[in-house]
Amino acid sequence: MLTLELLGTLGCHLCDDAEQVLISALDLSKVQVVVVDIAESDALMQVYATRIPVLRHVATTSDLDWPFQVDQVQRFVACLKN
């Protein structure tokens, strides 16, 4: 199963919007999405504080910055599978 992280933080309305895009874009029986609060990690805050929400592939750390749409998420995932 492919594992992705949705990097964000509490109270981020764009993160909520990104989550809805992922629900529409992905087959969640084949792709696991873990929501990660970057506020819990100084390292993540340094890298992603001004970029969230970000969709990140756990194994390769490839990422997709917001704003993204359904078709962009699907292309991102398709590239990861190849």
C-alpha positions, -999 to 999 in steps of 0.1 A, spaced: 0 0 0 12 35 -9 16 58 22 13 95 19 14 122 45 -7 153 45 14 179 63 -5 207 80 -16 220 114 -47 225 134 -68 255 124 -55 255 88 -85 259 66 -64 252 35 -54 219 51 -91 210 55 -96 219 18 -67 197 9 -81 168 28 -113 170 8 -94 170 -24 -76 139 -13 -108 121 -5 -121 129 -40 -88 120 -57 -77 88 -41 -88 52 -36 -83 50 1 -83 13 0 -51 14 -20 -35 46 -6 -30 54 31 -30 91 40 -16 100 74 -23 135 86 8 150 103 7 182 124 39 200 117 36 220 149 48 188 167 82 189 150 107 217 149 123 202 118 90 200 99 81 235 110 114 248 95 108 232 62 70 234 58 56 262 79 50 285 49 41 258 25 13 238 41 -7 220 32 18 196 15 12 161 3 44 140 9 53 105 -2 68 88 29 92 65 11 108 90 -13 99 124 5 86 136 -29 60 163 -23 32 182 -38 25 217 -26 -9 234 -23 -28 244 -42 -35 210 -58 -65 196 -76 -79 161 -80 -61 155 -113 -27 168 -100 -30 144 -70 -38 115 -93 -8 123 -115 15 126 -85 4 92 -72 7 76 -107 43 88 -109 51 73 -75 38 39 -86 60 38 -117 
